[in-house]
Amino acid sequence: MSLRLGAQAVDLVGFDRPGRPYPDAVPGWSPLFQHIAIVVSDMAAAVSRLSATPGWRPISTAGPERLPAASGGVTAFKFRDPEGHPLEFLAFSPGQVPEAWRSGGPDPCLGLDHSAISVTDTAASLAFYAGLGFRAASRSTNAGPAQARLDDVPDPHVTVTGLRPPGAPTPHVELLDYAGEFSRGGHVCDDRDIAATVLVFAGADGAPRHLRDPDGHRLRLT
């Protein structure tokens, strides 16, 4: 089933014999972690609508967080859907709204800005995605109390690298590289598991094919 939000879409894939459920409370630094960021024009309205929907769980520990200018100056809120997939509401500051999101309609949820994936080696991931035609478009280091509350990660220092795909700038990919000694292994997904999220890249040369990046994130080139 394909769900559209603005000009973007998410495909929901179900199986007659589903695999394992999403592992409980996968932290943001785990290579299994991957979220979709939903741009909202009104954070309060978006959270109010979410609050009326059963089954979701917060990741952020104190509601929406306004991040410092060095971390983009956005307001964000992370949560999980009823099956455990991580999601993020993202509101840009006035005067900092990218062109793609300036003509929103009455609905507070405008579209999908990016998918963020946790990686263990930014340089290795950059080399891999550059081979698929992506280029680095932004980089910041996010840290501090607001980031800790947003991610529910103590004392985070995360390098965020935005990768622009060939063609349209949105949706794009963000690499999240958390500094620190973490137990990053132990999660191996079967194709039917709930956590087996797939990034789909259109316009690739050659026949459609399936790949995995250096951290095991699933990709499909169409």
C-alpha positions in Angstrom: 0.0 0.0 0.0 1.4 3.4 -1.0 0.6 6.4 1.2 1.1 9.9 -0.2 1.9 13.1 1.8 2.3 16.1 -0.4 4.6 15.1 -3.3 6.2 12.2 -1.5 5.1 8.6 -0.8 5.8 5.8 1.7 5.1 2.2 0.7 3.7 0.0 3.5 4.7 -3.7 2.9 2.9 -6.5 4.7 3.5 -10.3 4.6 1.2 -13.2 5.0 3.7 -14.6 7.4 5.4 -11.6 9.0 8.8 -11.7 10.6 9.9 -10.4 14.0 8.5 -7.3 15.6 10.6 -4.1 15.8 13.1 -4.5 18.6 12.0 -2.6 21.6 13.4 0.9 22.1 16.2 0.8 19.5 18.4 3.8 20.4 19.3 6.5 17.8 22.9 5.4 17.6 22.1 1.9 16.5 22.8 1.1 12.9 19.3 -0.4 12.9 17.8 3.1 13.5 16.2 4.9 10.5 13.6 7.6 10.7 11.4 9.5 8.3 11.2 13.3 8.9 7.7 14.8 8.3 7.8 18.6 7.7 5.0 20.4 9.6 3.9 24.0 9.3 2.3 24.0 12.8 4.1 21.8 15.4 1.4 22.2 18.0 -1.3 21.2 15.6 0.7 18.2 14.4 1.4 16.9 17.9 -2.3 17.5 18.8 -3.4 15.3 15.9 -0.8 12.7 16.9 -1.9 12.7 20.5 -5.4 11.7 19.3 -4.1 8.7 17.5 -3.7 5.5 19.5 -0.7 3.3 19.7 2.2 5.7 19.2 5.1 6.2 21.7 7.4 9.2 22.2 11.2 9.0 21.7 11.8 12.6 22.7 11.5 12.9 26.5 10.1 16.5 26.9 8.0 17.2 23.8 9.1 19.2 20.8 12.6 20.7 21.1 14.0 23.9 19.5 17.6 23.1 18.6 20.4 25.7 18.7 21.3 27.6 15.5 24.4 25.5 15.2 22.2 22.4 14.9 19.9 23.9 12.3 17.6 26.0 14.5 14.7 23.7 13.8 12.0 22.5 16.1 11.7 18.7 16.2 9.9 15.9 17.9 10.7 12.1 17.6 8.3 9.3 18.2 7.4 5.7 17.1 4.4 4.5 15.2 2.3 1.6 16.6 4.7 -1.0 15.1 7.9 0.7 16.4 9.1 2.6 13.3 10.8 5.9 14.3 9.4 9.1 12.9 10.1 12.8 13.3 8.1 16.0 13.1 10.3 18.8 11.8 9.3 22.6 11.8 11.6 25.1 10.2 12.1 28.6 11.8 10.4 31.5 10.1 12.7 32.9 7.4 14.6 29.6 7.2 11.9 27.5 5.4 13.4 25.7 2.3 11.7 26.6 -0.9 10.1 23.2 -1.2 8.0 23.8 1.9 6.9 27.4 1.4 3.6 26.7 -0.3 2.0 24.4 2.2 -1.8 23.9 2.4 -4.1 23.9 5.4 -2.9 20.5 6.7 -0.1 20.9 9.3 1.8 17.9 7.8 3.3 19.0 4.5 5.5 16.1 3.2 8.6 14.0 3.7 11.9 16.0 4.0 14.4 13.2 4.6 15.2 9.8 5.9 17.9 9.7 8.5 20.0 6.6 9.1 22.6 5.9 11.8 26.0 5.0 10.6 29.3 4.0 12.2 31.7 5.7 9.8 30.7 8.8 7.9 33.6 8.6 5.5 32.8 5.1 4.4 29.1 6.0 4.0 29.9 9.1 2.0 32.1 7.0 -0.4 29.3 4.5 -0.8 26.5 7.0 -1.5 28.8 9.1 -3.8 29.0 6.0 -6.0 25.2 6.2 -6.3 25.3 9.8 -7.4 24.7 11.5 -4.0 26.7 14.5 -2.8 27.2 16.0 0.6 25.1 19.1 0.9 25.4 20.0 4.6 27.1 19.0 7.8 26.7 19.9 11.4 27.6 18.5 14.9 24.6 18.3 17.1 25.1 18.2 20.9 23.8 19.6 24.2 20.7 19.2 26.4 18.1 19.8 23.7 19.6 17.1 21.5 19.8 14.7 24.4 16.0 15.2 25.1 15.2 15.0 21.4 17.0 11.7 20.9 16.7 10.2 24.4 20.5 9.7 24.2 22.7 10.9 27.1 25.3 13.5 26.2 25.0 13.0 22.4 27.6 14.3 20.0 26.2 13.4 16.5 27.7 14.4 13.2 24.8 15.0 10.8 25.6 14.9 7.1 22.9 15.8 4.5 23.2 13.9 1.2 21.5 15.4 -1.8 20.3 12.8 -4.3 20.6 13.2 -8.1 17.7 15.3 -9.3 15.2 16.8 -6.8 16.7 17.9 -3.4 13.8 16.5 -1.4 13.5 14.0 0.1 17.1 13.5 0.9 19.2 11.3 3.1 20.9 12.2 6.4 23.7 10.3 8.0 23.7 10.3 11.8 27.2 9.4 13.2 27.1 9.3 17.0 30.5 9.6 18.8 31.1 7.3 21.7 31.5 3.7 22.7 28.3 2.0 21.9 27.3 -1.7 21.4 26.3 -1.2 17.8 26.0 -4.9 16.7 23.6 -7.7 17.4 20.7 -6.6 15.2 20.3 -8.7 12.0 17.0 -8.3 10.1 15.3 -10.7 7.9 13.5 -9.2 4.9 10.1 -9.8 6.5 11.0 -8.3 9.9 9.2 -5.1 10.8 12.5 -3.2 11.1 13.6 -4.1 7.6 12.9 -0.6 6.2 14.1 0.0 2.6 15.2 3.3 0.9 14.0 3.4 -2.7 16.0 5.5 -5.1 14.4 6.2 -8.5 16.2 6.9 -11.7 19.1 4.5 -11.3 21.0 3.2 -14.4 20.5 -0.4 -15.3 18.1 -3.0 -14.1 16.4 -2.6 -10.6 18.5 -4.0 -7.9 18.8 -4.4 -4.1 21.8 -3.3 -2.2 23.0 -2.8 1.4 25.1 0.1 2.5 28.2 -0.3 4.8 26.0 -0.4 7.9 23.4 -2.8 6.5 20.7 -0.4 5.6 18.6 -1.7 2.7 18.4 0.1 -0.6 16.4 -0.5 -3.8 17.4 1.1 -7.0 14.6 1.4 -9.6 
